[in-house]
Amino acid sequence: MRLLYFDFPGRGAAIRDALRLGSVPFEDVRISYPDFCTRRAAGEFPWDTLPVVELPDGTVLGQSNAILRWAGALAGLTPPNPGDALRVDDLLDNIEDYGARVSVSIRVVDDELRAQLRAELAQRWLPEWFALLERRLAEAGHGWLVGAALSIADLKALHLIDKVINGSLSGLHTDALAAFPTLSAWHVRVHALRIHRNLA
Ligand SMILES: N[C@@H](CCC(=O)N[C@@H](CS)C(=O)NCC(=O)O)C(=O)O
């Protein structure tokens, strides 16, 4: 089986993590943007976007949350009971919503508008999102976003949070989690698990 994505974390990182944590064999194919454009023009990708997964039976699919759920099922990182599986899905869609706000601020070409969008993210959207995640962690009560174990929701949230606090996006602050102690502790916990499993 092959996973096709760009050579950066983006929407690929949680899928790669899930497959690796579950010791699921896969080929981690990294595609350059020019190569993507050529292959997209040739109609190679089902939705003209990445990530894409190619299964051994020839099935080719490409929606990141669908692929992540499938990877989670193979890896044992989706909860078995329907209520918790719903909670995971709820979070995956929520993370896409906040990710879209971040993506807009990356794609925009006007510097002034970018600075304005980043200020809104830093002052409003990210603190709001972090507070919501803190509440989810408190409700779940076991140190993970859903249930009593790490799930694909933790992995997807981790990679978007890392993107907004790693200092690569101007106007967003590396200490943005400091006001959220439960989320900060979770962030350390998920990274510790990744390091322990040689993912970092
Ligand atoms: N809803 C899709 C969105 C996929 C998507 O927008 N992928 C981006 C990379 S994260 C892409 O392929 N961008 C290339 C482009 O639009 O030129 C999913 O979740 O997989």
The ligand as an ORCA input file, in Angstrom:
! r2SCAN-3c Opt
* xyz 0 1
  N     -10.622     17.789      1.718
  C      -9.338     17.366      1.201
  C      -8.470     18.589      0.967
  C      -7.141     18.168      0.366
  C      -6.227     19.332      0.051
  O      -6.665     20.497     -0.091
  N      -4.946     18.999     -0.052
  C      -3.963     20.010     -0.349
  C      -2.698     19.730      0.449
  S      -3.006     19.678      2.217
  C      -3.585     19.952     -1.811
  O      -3.633     18.917     -2.434
  N      -3.156     21.102     -2.348
  C      -2.651     21.202     -3.671
  C      -3.258     22.323     -4.445
  O      -4.390     22.667     -4.125
  O      -2.626     22.819     -5.366
  C      -8.694     16.398      2.184
  O      -8.935     16.537      3.380
  O      -7.942     15.501      1.756
*
